[in-house]
Amino acid sequence: MPKSEREHEGPLEIALVGDLTDNQAELCDKLLTVEPGGECILYFDSLGGSPYCGVALTSLILLRGLRVTGIVAGECSSAALWPFAACQKRMVTPLSVLLFHSMKWQSEDNVGLIEAAEWARHFGQLEKDMDVLLGELFATATEKISQWTKAGRYVTGPELADEGLAELIPLKPLGIFKPRKKK
């Protein structure tokens, strides 16, 4: 009989890949399979998505007291930064990249001036609140996060590790492939 996710040996491994918004239901469901206070590993290669999706995933991690190890295998940008910052243990590789940027609002609907003004007000406050939360989760000065965000800054894995916000792990070949001999 195949093992269920709860019978999985070791912590459950979950990949946060692509646009989080497109995968939100599946990602939330997977986090909910981890028992409260339980342990899991999140692998990140995500360009982000809706800020609300990032907040929802972060909330599940924090409210359920999950002990999460986050590993940026590729990219961790935009809304994916919040669940990564919520991880108790954060790891990056020399090739990891994280994009900090201001929120972008997009609507495919015809929006009236009053609604657009309310969205602008709301997003302005949400952005400030999320910058503060990101600073708290990373346990660093909000000014550093704001500096990166305002600049739309790509931060490399080594840079994040130098700031003390993650552990740098090397990418070592496993020795499976032998290098070609030069002719």
N, C-alpha and C positions, 0 to 999 in steps of 0.2 A: 504494500500500500504506500503511495507517495506521501511524503511528509507534508503537512499543512504548514503555512507560514508561521504559526505559533509553535510548531515542533522543530522549526529550523534550528540547526546547530549554530551557536554563536548569534551575534546580533543580526537582526533583519537588515538587509542592504537594500536601499532605495535609490534609484537614479532620478534626479531632477534634471531632465534634458529638454531642450527646446523652449518654446514659449510656455511658461507656467500656466497661463490662463487656459490654454488648450488642453492641459492635463490636470486641471485643478481638482476635479472630482476624484480621479484615480489617485492623485497624490494625497489628498485628504484621507481617502479611504485607507491607503497604505499606512499613513501615520496613525490612524485609529486602530490598526491591527497591533500596534505596539502597546503593551499594557501600560497603564499609568505608572510613571517612575521607571519604565523600562528603557532599554538601550537599543539604539539603531545606528546605522551608518548611512549618511546621505552623500551621494556622489553628485557633484554639480558640474553641469555643462549647459548653462542656460543663459539666454540673452535677456531674461526677465519676463515681463508681462504686466498685467494689471497690478497697480500698487495694492489693491484690495486683496488680490490673491496672495501677494507676499505677506500682507498683514495676517491673513487667515492661516497660512502655514506656520508663521511665527507664533501666532496665538495658540495653535494646537501644541506646538513644541513646549511653550512656556506654561500654559494652563494645565497640561497633563504631566508636567515635571519630567519630560523625556530627557534621557542622558544621550545626547546626540554627538557623534563625531562627524564633522563636515569635511569633505575632501573636494577641493576644486580640481577636477581632472582636466578641465579645459577653461571654459569661461563661466564667470559668476557675475552677472551684471544686473543693474537696475533693480527690479522687484525681487530678484533672487538673492540680493545682498542681505535682506532681513532674515530669512530663515538660516542663512549661513552664519550671520552674526549671533543668532540665537543658539547656535551649537556650543556645547560645553568645551569641546575640543575642536579646533579649526586647523586644517592642514592645507598647504598649497605646494605646488611644484614650481621648479624654476620657469616653467612655461605657462603657468596659470596667469589669467588676466581677469581683473575686476573693474567694471565700468561704473563709476559714480557720476550721476548726472541729475539735473533738475527734472521734476516730473513733467511729462508731456500729456496734455489733454487732447483727445481726438474724439470727434463725434461724426457719425455718418448720417445723423438726423439733422433736419432743419431745426435750429435752435433759436429761440427768440432772444432778444437783447437782455431781458431781465434774467432769464435762465442762464445765459452765458456769463453774465456778471456774477451770479450766485456760484456757478461752477468755478470761476476764477477765484473768488473769495475762498471757497471751500478748499480748492486745491492748494492755494497759498498757505492756508493754516495746516492742512494735511502734510504738506511738504515740510514745514517747520517742525511739526510734531514727530514726523518720521525721522528727520535728521537727529532730533534729540534722542529718540528711541535707539537709533542706530549707534549713536555715540555711547549710550548706556550699555547696550548689548556688547559692543566692542570694548567697553570699559576704557574709553579714550575721550579726550576732549572733543566736544561737539564742534569746536572751531576747526579741527583737522578734517572732520567729515564734511563740514560746510565748505571748506577750502577746496577739497577734491570735487564736491558736487557742483559748485559754482563754475569750476573750470571744465566740467565734463571730462574728468580725468580718468584715463586708463591706468590702473595701479597694477604692477606686476606682482607675482607671488613673492619674489625676493624683497620687494619694497614693503609689502604688507608684513612680512616676517620681520624686517628691520624695524618696523614700528611696534613690534611686539604683539601684533593682532592675530597672528597665526604661526604655526610651526612649518618651516620649510622642509619638505621631504624630497630627497633626490630621486630622479628617474634613472634607475640602473638597468641596463640590459640584462636579460635573464640568461644569456649565453645560448639561446636556442639556435640562433642563426650565426654561422661563421662568416666573418668578413671575407669578401672576395679578394683573392690575391691579385696584386697589380701585375700586369703583363710586362 
